[in-house]
Amino acid sequence: MKIIEEIEEANYWREIELMSFQKILVRIKNEKEKKALLNASIHFIYAHWEGFVSSSLKILMEVLNEKKINCINIHTNILTNGYEINLKEDLSNPTYKKESFEKKCRKLECLVNLLNSDFKFQNFKVDTKSNLNFNVLKTLCKKFNFSSEKFETLETKLEKLIKRRNGIAHGENSFPITKEDMVESIELYIELSGLLKNEIESFMKEYKYLKNK
């Protein structure tokens, strides 16, 4: 499947870069330098996790846009995700209630015309909150009509990675990073990225982007 090939190709260099940390660590003898590398590795692992999710979902959005499926046939979760920005701009606007009835009619007409056309993501921004923990992941799964069930087994490990990363970023030293922590985090990334890739593959094969699927 072309989309999976694209995702795998985009992920290949990430895994190579993460695995290189272990090779570099072996060559370092100075303890302060080891500590610096271990701390840096947690930041890199998290950055690749967030980057992989964002890039993979952007590839998926581009593929769905190319399919030119009428909005009426798109799954509600995907439809809402795609046009969420339109809803936010109007319904959450404090001036909306003060607008004239005619202006509201024009806005509604634009929305109806939008829904009568082919579905298209309005932008490719993936909101990770810059803190892609399990709850944020679960929300993204819901928006893209993925199952988050398989990710639940890794929730504790993911929260641990986020806690370590945030602790280092805030200058906390209460959680010294060991080689085992780094290896565990790299393995976690490989597991998580594999699960997401499988979800996207299932999403495409089973047409989960369509209504009543």
Secondary structure, 3 states (H helix, E strand, C coil): CHHHHHHHHHHHHHHHHHHHHHHHHHHCCCHHHHHHHHHHHHHHHHHHHHHHHHHHHHHHHHHHHHHCCEHHHECHHHHHHHHHHHHHHHHCCCCHHHCCHHHHHHHHHHHHHHHCCECCCCCCCCCCCCCCCHHHHHHHHHHCCCCCHHHHHHHHHHHHHHHHHHHHHCCCCCCCCCHHHHHHHHHHHHHHHHHHHHHHHHHHHCCCCECCC
